Amino acid sequence: MATNKPEILQKAQAWLTDIFDADTKTEINRLINDDPGELEESFYKNAEFGTGGMRGVMGVGTNRINKYTLGKNTQGLSDYLKKSFPGEQVKVAVAYDCRHNSDTLAKVVADVFSANDIKVYLFSELRPTPELSFAVKELDCHCGIVLTASHNPPEYNGYKVYWQDGGQLVPPQDKEVIETINNLDYTEVKFEANESLIEKIDKKVDDSFAKASVENGSFDTSATAKSDLKVVFTSLHGTSITMVPEVLEKAGFSNVHIVEEQREPDGNFPTVKSPNPEEPEALKMALEKAEEINADIVIGTDPDCDRLGVAVRDLDGKMVLLNGNQTMLVMTWFLLEEWKKQDKIKGSEFVASTIVSTPMMKNLTESYGVEYKEVLTGFKWIAKLIKDHPEMNFIGGGEESFGYMVGDFVRDKDAVTATLLACEIAAKMKAEGKSFYQKLLELYTEHGLFREELISLVKKGIKGEQEIKQMLVDLRENPWEEIDGEKVVLVEDYHASTAKNVLERKESVIDIPKSNVLIYYTENGTKIAARPSGTEPKIKFYISVNSQLDDIHNYDAENQKLSDKIARIKDELKLG
C-alpha cells in the first residue's frame, strides 16, 4: 500500500532520478509500494546535526545515513571550507570506526572532498575517534571527519565534524555549515574522486598519538606498581583494540588481560545487547574474566573509543561498576593533586564539566583553588572553552556519560588516555595500600555524598519526536513546585536563557548558548535536569541527590538512603 501523504511521496520520487544509483531506486520503489511507514520515517525530514554531529539509521532517504546524505554534507562543508580559507590548500583528515559501511562511507566522503580540490588524509583502517581529533592538529588540517555512531545500535552510523583546533564544530560555524548544506541540491554534489589528492595514513599518526597519550596520561607511578596491577580490558568489538593495548604497554602496564571474545572489531557487536559501557551488561564478560583471574580493575570502551566504563573492587573485595560521575571525580582529584604536587597551580587553571553532571565536581575543583567551568552537554563545548580561553591552562574534564579528557592535546573525550589514567590511579593507590574505590569514598567524606541516576525514555520515530517535544512544553507550562517534599527554589531554562529564583521571584540571564534543557533545584540541593538527546530518540532525566558522609564505612547505608530518595522521586514524577 502506497503512502497517502503526497509531500512524502514527492520527496521519495525525487530519489528516483538518474542522480541516484540503481540499488537506491530499487529500495525506494519497494518502500513506496510495500512499506509506507518506513518510507515516511525515511523522508519526513532531513537528518540533522545534534550534540555529536549527524547520527542516524542507515538506509535510503533524506532522514537516513547513506552516500547521498553524507555526500551532500561533505559538498556543503567543502564549499564552506573554501570560502573560509580563500587562497589556501585546504586539508582534511578522515577516519572511521568498526560499523557497517563506515569504510565505504569514509571513502565517499574522501572522494567528495578531493573532487573539490581539497587534500585528504584518509586513515587506511579503522581508528579511535580521539586519534582523529589529534590528527587534525598533528597534520595541520582545517577540518576532520570521523564516520561513527558511537555506542548506538548496529543499524546506526554517523558523521562527526571537527575544526582546526581538533574540537567538534560549534557556533557559529555549525549553523553556517548547515545553511550551506541546506542550500544545496543533490545534483551539485561532486562524487568523482581526484585520487591524487587522497593520501592514506596510519603508522606515523599512530606513533605520535600513542606517544602523546603516554606523555599526558602517565605520572611518577613506579614500574613495580604498574606491573603489579592486574587489568582486564575489553574493546567491545570496537576501535580501541588498535591503540589502547599499545599505549598501556608503552606506559609500562604489562599485566593486561584482553577479553578475547570481544577483541575482533565487528559492527554487529555479537556478544553484547548494546556496545555501551554505560550499560552494566556490556561489561559482563570482562567482569567474569576479572573474577576468574582476580583482577584489580576492569575497563571497557565503546566502539569509537571515546567513552570508558570502569569497575574496581570495593572495600569488601567485590568488583563494582562505577558510573561516569564517579570515575570523573577520582580522575579529576588525581590530576588536581598531581598539578598541586608539581606546584603548577598558579591561578590560571580550570577544570570543566557539563550542566547535567554531578554538582560535586564544582566542590572538588574549587577546593584546590582552581576555577570550575560548566557547559552544555557534549565535549565540543569543553573544547570551545579551551579555544576561548588561551590565557588559561586546562587540567582535565568530563561528563556523566562516561567521557573524560586529559589536558588539551586531544579536543574531545578520549578513552585511550583516560584508560591509561585510570590504570595509573589504580596502580598508585594499590601501591599505597589503598584503592580507587576507597579514594572515591574519601572524596565523598570531604565534599559531600552525591548520588546520580539517569533515566532515558526511548521515543522512536515521528510520534516519539512529537511526544518528547510535548513533554518539555508541559514541563515549562506546568513546572514542578515541589519534589519529594522539598520546595523547588530555582528553575534554569536553557532554551529561554533564564534562571528563575522561585522564592525571590527574580530572573537572571544564563550566559551560555541556548539549548532545550530544563533544570530544577530544590531547597536541599536535589537537582533534576530534562533534555532530549541530540543523537538518539530519547528524552533524558538526570537526577542528583546528596547528603553528608562522616565515615567511609557508613557509605552503603547512606547511599541506600539516597537510592530510596531517587526511587521516590521517579515514582512521584512518573519517570518510569
URHU-V807047 format. One record per residue. N is the residue number from 1. RES is the residue in one letter. OMEGA is omega in radians with two decimals (none if undefined). Layout:
n | res | omega
N | RES | OMEGA
N | RES | OMEGA
This chain:
n | res | omega
1 | M | -3.12
2 | A | 3.13
3 | T | 3.10
4 | N | 3.12
5 | K | -3.03
6 | P | -3.11
7 | E | 3.10
8 | I | -3.13
9 | L | 3.13
10 | Q | 3.12
11 | K | -3.13
12 | A | -3.12
13 | Q | 3.07
14 | A | 3.12
15 | W | 3.10
16 | L | 3.13
17 | T | -3.07
18 | D | 3.10
19 | I | -3.00
20 | F | -3.05
21 | D | -3.03
22 | A | -3.14
23 | D | 3.11
24 | T | -3.11
25 | K | 3.09
26 | T | -3.12
27 | E | 3.10
28 | I | 3.13
29 | N | 3.10
30 | R | 3.14
31 | L | 3.14
32 | I | -3.05
33 | N | -2.94
34 | D | -3.00
35 | D | -3.09
36 | P | 3.13
37 | G | 3.12
38 | E | 3.08
39 | L | -3.14
40 | E | 3.12
41 | E | -3.07
42 | S | -3.02
43 | F | -3.01
44 | Y | 3.06
45 | K | 3.00
46 | N | 3.07
47 | A | -2.99
48 | E | 3.01
49 | F | 3.06
50 | G | -3.10
51 | T | -3.11
52 | G | -3.10
53 | G | 3.13
54 | M | -3.10
55 | R | 3.13
56 | G | 3.12
57 | V | 3.08
58 | M | 3.14
59 | G | 3.12
60 | V | 3.06
61 | G | -3.08
62 | T | -3.14
63 | N | -3.11
64 | R | 3.05
65 | I | 3.11
66 | N | -3.07
67 | K | -3.08
68 | Y | 3.10
69 | T | 3.11
70 | L | 3.07
71 | G | 3.11
72 | K | 3.06
73 | N | -3.06
74 | T | 3.07
75 | Q | 3.11
76 | G | 3.12
77 | L | 3.09
78 | S | 3.13
79 | D | -3.11
80 | Y | 3.14
81 | L | -3.10
82 | K | 3.07
83 | K | -3.08
84 | S | -3.07
85 | F | -3.09
86 | P | 3.09
87 | G | 3.13
88 | E | 2.95
89 | Q | -3.09
90 | V | -3.12
91 | K | 3.10
92 | V | 3.02
93 | A | -3.11
94 | V | 3.11
95 | A | 3.14
96 | Y | -3.10
97 | D | -2.99
98 | C | -3.01
99 | R | 3.07
100 | H | 3.07
101 | N | -3.12
102 | S | -3.11
103 | D | -3.13
104 | T | 3.09
105 | L | 3.08
106 | A | 3.11
107 | K | 3.07
108 | V | 3.14
109 | V | 3.12
110 | A | 3.14
111 | D | -3.09
112 | V | 3.08
113 | F | -3.08
114 | S | 3.11
115 | A | 3.10
116 | N | 3.09
117 | D | 3.10
118 | I | 3.11
119 | K | -3.07
120 | V | 2.95
121 | Y | -3.06
122 | L | 3.08
123 | F | -3.05
124 | S | 3.11
125 | E | -3.12
126 | L | -3.12
127 | R | 3.10
128 | P | 3.09
129 | T | 3.14
130 | P | 3.09
131 | E | 3.06
132 | L | 3.09
133 | S | 3.11
134 | F | -3.07
135 | A | -3.14
136 | V | 3.12
137 | K | -3.10
138 | E | -3.11
139 | L | 3.11
140 | D | -3.12
141 | C | 3.06
142 | H | -2.97
143 | C | 3.06
144 | G | 3.11
145 | I | 2.95
146 | V | 3.09
147 | L | -3.09
148 | T | 2.97
149 | A | 3.08
150 | S | -3.04
151 | H | -3.13
152 | N | 3.12
153 | P | -3.01
154 | P | -3.08
155 | E | -3.11
156 | Y | 2.87
157 | N | -3.07
158 | G | -2.94
159 | Y | 3.13
160 | K | -3.12
161 | V | 3.11
162 | Y | -3.11
163 | W | -3.00
164 | Q | -3.08
165 | D | -3.09
166 | G | 3.08
167 | G | 3.13
168 | Q | -3.13
169 | L | 3.13
170 | V | 3.08
171 | P | 0.03
172 | P | -3.05
173 | Q | -3.06
174 | D | -3.13
175 | K | 3.12
176 | E | 3.09
177 | V | -3.14
178 | I | 3.12
179 | E | 3.11
180 | T | 3.13
181 | I | -3.07
182 | N | 3.13
183 | N | -3.13
184 | L | 2.95
185 | D | -3.12
186 | Y | 3.12
187 | T | -3.09
188 | E | -3.11
189 | V | 3.14
190 | K | -3.10
191 | F | -3.05
192 | E | -3.02
193 | A | 2.89
194 | N | -2.99
195 | E | -3.14
196 | S | -3.14
197 | L | 3.14
198 | I | -3.13
199 | E | 3.11
200 | K | 3.14
201 | I | 3.01
202 | D | -2.90
203 | K | -3.08
204 | K | 3.13
205 | V | 3.10
206 | D | -3.07
207 | D | 3.14
208 | S | -3.14
209 | F | 3.12
210 | A | 3.14
211 | K | -3.14
212 | A | 3.12
213 | S | 3.14
214 | V | -3.13
215 | E | -3.09
216 | N | -3.07
217 | G | -3.13
218 | S | 3.11
219 | F | -3.04
220 | D | 3.10
221 | T | -3.06
222 | S | 3.11
223 | A | 3.13
224 | T | 3.14
225 | A | -3.14
226 | K | -3.12
227 | S | -3.12
228 | D | -3.13
229 | L | -3.14
230 | K | -3.01
231 | V | 2.93
232 | V | -3.11
233 | F | 3.02
234 | T | 3.10
235 | S | 3.14
236 | L | 3.10
237 | H | -3.03
238 | G | -2.98
239 | T | -3.04
240 | S | 3.13
241 | I | -3.13
242 | T | -3.02
243 | M | -3.02
244 | V | 3.13
245 | P | 3.14
246 | E | -3.13
247 | V | 3.11
248 | L | 3.13
249 | E | 3.13
250 | K | -3.12
251 | A | 3.07
252 | G | 3.10
253 | F | -3.03
254 | S | -3.04
255 | N | -3.07
256 | V | -3.08
257 | H | -3.08
258 | I | 3.05
259 | V | -2.99
260 | E | -3.11
261 | E | -3.11
262 | Q | -3.09
263 | R | -3.01
264 | E | 3.06
265 | P | -3.05
266 | D | -3.12
267 | G | 3.05
268 | N | -3.10
269 | F | -2.90
270 | P | -3.06
271 | T | -3.12
272 | V | 3.02
273 | K | 3.12
274 | S | -3.12
275 | P | -3.03
276 | N | -3.12
277 | P | 3.00
278 | E | -3.12
279 | E | -3.11
280 | P | -3.11
281 | E | -3.09
282 | A | -3.10
283 | L | -3.08
284 | K | -3.10
285 | M | 3.11
286 | A | 3.11
287 | L | 3.10
288 | E | 3.11
289 | K | 3.13
290 | A | 3.11
291 | E | -3.12
292 | E | -3.06
293 | I | -3.13
294 | N | -3.13
295 | A | 3.12
296 | D | -3.04
297 | I | 3.07
298 | V | 3.08
299 | I | 3.07
300 | G | -3.11
301 | T | 3.13
302 | D | -2.98
303 | P | -3.13
304 | D | 2.97
305 | C | 2.97
306 | D | 3.09
307 | R | 3.06
308 | L | 3.00
309 | G | -3.07
310 | V | 3.00
311 | A | 3.13
312 | V | -3.13
313 | R | -3.14
314 | D | -3.07
315 | L | 3.12
316 | D | 3.12
317 | G | 3.13
318 | K | 3.13
319 | M | -3.12
320 | V | 3.09
321 | L | 3.04
322 | L | 3.02
323 | N | -3.06
324 | G | 3.10
325 | N | -3.10
326 | Q | 3.10
327 | T | 3.14
328 | M | -3.12
329 | L | -3.11
330 | V | 3.11
331 | M | -3.13
332 | T | 3.07
333 | W | -3.08
334 | F | 3.14
335 | L | 3.11
336 | L | -3.14
337 | E | 3.13
338 | E | 3.11
339 | W | 3.12
340 | K | -3.14
341 | K | -3.12
342 | Q | 3.13
343 | D | -3.11
344 | K | 3.13
345 | I | -3.03
346 | K | -3.14
347 | G | 3.13
348 | S | -3.11
349 | E | 3.05
350 | F | 3.01
351 | V | -3.09
352 | A | 3.01
353 | S | -3.01
354 | T | -3.05
355 | I | 3.14
356 | V | 3.13
357 | S | -3.05
358 | T | 3.08
359 | P | -3.12
360 | M | 3.12
361 | M | 3.13
362 | K | -3.14
363 | N | -3.11
364 | L | -3.07
365 | T | -3.08
366 | E | 3.09
367 | S | 3.09
368 | Y | -3.11
369 | G | -3.13
370 | V | -3.13
371 | E | 3.10
372 | Y | 3.12
373 | K | -3.08
374 | E | -3.07
375 | V | 3.05
376 | L | 3.11
377 | T | 3.12
378 | G | -3.08
379 | F | 3.08
380 | K | -3.13
381 | W | 3.06
382 | I | 3.10
383 | A | 3.12
384 | K | 3.08
385 | L | -3.13
386 | I | 3.14
387 | K | -3.08
388 | D | -3.10
389 | H | -3.13
390 | P | 3.14
391 | E | -3.09
392 | M | 3.11
393 | N | 3.13
394 | F | -3.13
395 | I | -3.13
396 | G | 3.13
397 | G | -3.10
398 | G | 3.08
399 | E | -3.02
400 | E | -3.06
401 | S | 2.91
402 | F | 3.09
403 | G | 3.10
404 | Y | 3.14
405 | M | -3.11
406 | V | -3.11
407 | G | -3.02
408 | D | -3.14
409 | F | 2.92
410 | V | -3.09
411 | R | 3.07
412 | D | 3.09
413 | K | -2.88
414 | D | -3.11
415 | A | 3.08
416 | V | -3.12
417 | T | 3.13
418 | A | 3.06
419 | T | 3.10
420 | L | 3.14
421 | L | 3.12
422 | A | 3.12
423 | C | 3.08
424 | E | -3.13
425 | I | -3.11
426 | A | -3.13
427 | A | -3.12
428 | K | 3.13
429 | M | -3.14
430 | K | 3.14
431 | A | 3.13
432 | E | 3.14
433 | G | 3.11
434 | K | 3.09
435 | S | 3.06
436 | F | -3.09
437 | Y | 3.13
438 | Q | 3.13
439 | K | 3.09
440 | L | -3.12
441 | L | 3.09
442 | E | 3.09
443 | L | 3.10
444 | Y | 3.13
445 | T | -3.10
446 | E | -2.96
447 | H | -3.12
448 | G | 3.13
449 | L | 3.13
450 | F | 3.04
451 | R | -3.14
452 | E | 3.04
453 | E | 3.12
454 | L | 3.04
455 | I | 3.12
456 | S | 3.10
457 | L | -3.11
458 | V | -3.14
459 | K | -3.00
460 | K | 2.96
461 | G | -3.10
462 | I | -3.12
463 | K | -3.13
464 | G | 3.13
465 | E | 3.12
466 | Q | 3.13
467 | E | 3.13
468 | I | 3.12
469 | K | -3.11
470 | Q | 3.12
471 | M | 3.13
472 | L | 3.04
473 | V | -3.13
474 | D | 3.14
475 | L | 3.12
476 | R | -3.08
477 | E | -3.14
478 | N | -3.04
479 | P | 3.04
480 | W | 3.12
481 | E | -3.12
482 | E | 3.13
483 | I | -3.12
484 | D | 3.10
485 | G | -3.14
486 | E | 3.14
487 | K | 3.00
488 | V | -3.08
489 | V | -3.11
490 | L | 3.06
491 | V | 3.10
492 | E | 3.10
493 | D | -3.04
494 | Y | 3.05
495 | H | 3.11
496 | A | -3.10
497 | S | -3.13
498 | T | 2.99
499 | A | -3.04
500 | K | 3.02
501 | N | -2.99
502 | V | -3.07
503 | L | -3.10
504 | E | -3.13
505 | R | 3.11
506 | K | 3.09
507 | E | 3.02
508 | S | -3.08
509 | V | 3.03
510 | I | -3.00
511 | D | 2.96
512 | I | -3.06
513 | P | -3.13
514 | K | 3.07
515 | S | -3.07
516 | N | -3.08
517 | V | 3.01
518 | L | 3.09
519 | I | 3.10
520 | Y | 3.06
521 | Y | 3.09
522 | T | -3.10
523 | E | -3.13
524 | N | 3.05
525 | G | 3.02
526 | T | -3.08
527 | K | 3.09
528 | I | 3.11
529 | A | 3.07
530 | A | 3.10
531 | R | 2.99
532 | P | 3.08
533 | S | 3.09
534 | G | -3.04
535 | T | -3.10
536 | E | 3.12
537 | P | -3.05
538 | K | 2.83
539 | I | -3.04
540 | K | 3.04
541 | F | -3.11
542 | Y | -3.12
543 | I | 3.06
544 | S | 3.06
545 | V | -3.06
546 | N | 3.03
547 | S | 3.10
548 | Q | 3.08
549 | L | -3.09
550 | D | -3.10
551 | D | -3.08
552 | I | -3.13
553 | H | 3.06
554 | N | -3.03
555 | Y | -3.05
556 | D | -3.12
557 | A | -3.13
558 | E | 3.13
559 | N | 3.11
560 | Q | 3.10
561 | K | 3.13
562 | L | 3.09
563 | S | 3.10
564 | D | 3.13
565 | K | 3.11
566 | I | 3.12
567 | A | 3.12
568 | R | -3.14
569 | I | 3.13
570 | K | -3.13
571 | D | -3.11
572 | E | -3.08
573 | L | 3.11
574 | K | -3.11
575 | L | 3.05
576 | G | none
